[in-house]
Amino acid sequence: MSVSDNRAELKLSPDRILTEEQEKLVGTIMAFCQDHARGKGAVLVLQGDAGTGKSIVMNAAFARLRQRVGKKDGDALAGCSLRFLVNHPEMIKLYRRIAEHVPGLRKRDYERPTTFINQSRRTGHETDIVFIDEAHLLLSRRDAYNRFLQDNQLEEILHASRVVVMVFDPRQVLKFKSFWSEDTLHHLLGDRPVVVQRLTTQFRMRANADVPRWIEAFCQRRLLPLPAPQSFDFRVFDDAQTLYEAIRQHEGEVGLCRMLATYDYPYVLDGQDHFITEGRFHLRWDRSLPEAPLPWAERADTIDEVGSVYTVQGFDLNYVGVILGPSVDYDATTDRITLDASRYEDRAAFAGKTGIGDPSALCEQIMLNAINVLMTRPTKGLYLYASRPALRARLLELWHARGYENV
C-alpha cells in the first residue's frame, strides 16, 4: 500500500467503492430519510466499533442525499435542507477539504454543532435532515467556554430538525461535559421513531480477531496473552526511545506513522512547547495549528511530536507507538490493570461532575475510553511502552511468553 492510499481524505471520499455491508447501510439511511423527511423527530443511530467504516457510510449517504435534494419536483427528497455536523476540529477540516473535490457537496454543508444550534435558535429555521458524526462528542450540559448556553446539544439539534442520522459510540466518551451512555441516549430520544443500525466488519486493523480482542480486554482492565505472530505487527518495548526509532523507520517506508500517549504528561494551551520524557525519550506534545490545511495525523512534521487522543480520534494511521503513561499501572495480586485518575493531566475531562452518579468510576471509564481510541488507530502495527515499572514488566513477561526478546 502506498502512503497516499491510507489518507483519511481518500477513505472518507463519497466516491470510494463501498463493501456490500456498507452499500446496504447507505441504502437504509437513504430510505429512512425519504420516509421521514416530511415528519418530525425520527432518528437513525449508527453504531460500530472503531474502524468499522461508520464515517465513510455517513459521508457517502450524505453526498447522495445532496444529489437527490437538488433534483426537480417528483423526488420525495427534492428541496430538503441538509446539514452535516462535526464536533471534532480536525475532522471538520477533513470533511470540508473533501467537499472541495466532490461535485454537489459544499464546504458550508459541514458545521460545528454549536454553530448550527445558535443559528437555528436565532433564525427559528428548521433543517429537514441533519447528520451528526461522532454524536458521543456532543455536549450533554451547558458550556459557556464553547458558547453553548443550553442544556444538551443533541436535544437542541432534535428540536431544530426533522430527521437526525447519527454515529454513536459510548466507548469514545472522553469528558464529563460530553457524558453519554446507552441509557442516557435512550432517555433523551424518548418515544421518537428510532432505528439502530450496526456495522460489524473491521476495516482498519488488518489483523485477526485476537488483536481487537486483546485491546478490548485491556480496556476492561484484563491482560490476555499477546496475539500470536501474524501480518499485523504487535510489539512490546522496554525502552520508549527504541520504540520511537522503530516508528520513525516505518514513517520513512510507508508514512502515516505516529507516536501517541495517554494524557499523563503536563500540557497547557499557553503557546509554549510541552514535552513527554520517558528515560532517553524526549519529544514534545502535539501543537495546535488551526490554520494548517491538513489534520495533525496527516502532517509530515508531526512525526516529531506525540499525539493525544484529541488529535487522532477518528483517523487511521499505519503504525502507532503508544506510551501508556503514569496513570496506567498493574496489580500483580489481581493480575489486572489499575488506574490513578490523580495522575491524569486532562483535568478538563473531569470538569463538571454535577449530576454524575459515580464520578470516580466515570473518571476511570473516560481514561479507559481514551486508551481504546489510541490503541485502535493503526492499520499495520501497534507498539506499546508502559511508563510504570510493574505494568512494563508484566507486558514484557507476556511478550517473552511468545518467544520474543526485548525490543
Secondary structure, DSSP 8 states (H G I E B T S, - for coil): --GGGG-HHHHT-TTS---HHHHHHHHHHHHHHHHHTTSS-EEEEEE--TTS-HHHHHHHHHHHHHHHHTS-TTSTTTT--EEEEE--HHHHHHHHHHHTTSTT--GGGEE-HHHHHHHHHHH---EEEEEEETGGGS-SS-BGGGTB-SS-HHHHHHHTEEEEEEE--GGG---GGG---HHHHHHHHTTS-EEEEE-----S--S-THHHHHHHHHTTTB------S-SSEEEE-S-HHHHHHHHHHHHHHHS-EEEEE-S-S---SSSS--EEEETTEEEEE----TT-SS-GGG-GGGGGEEE-HHHHTT--EEEEEEEE-TTEEEETTTTEEEE-GGG---GGGG---TT-S-HHHHHHHHHHHHHHHHHT-EEEEEEEEESSHHHHHHHHHHHHHTT----
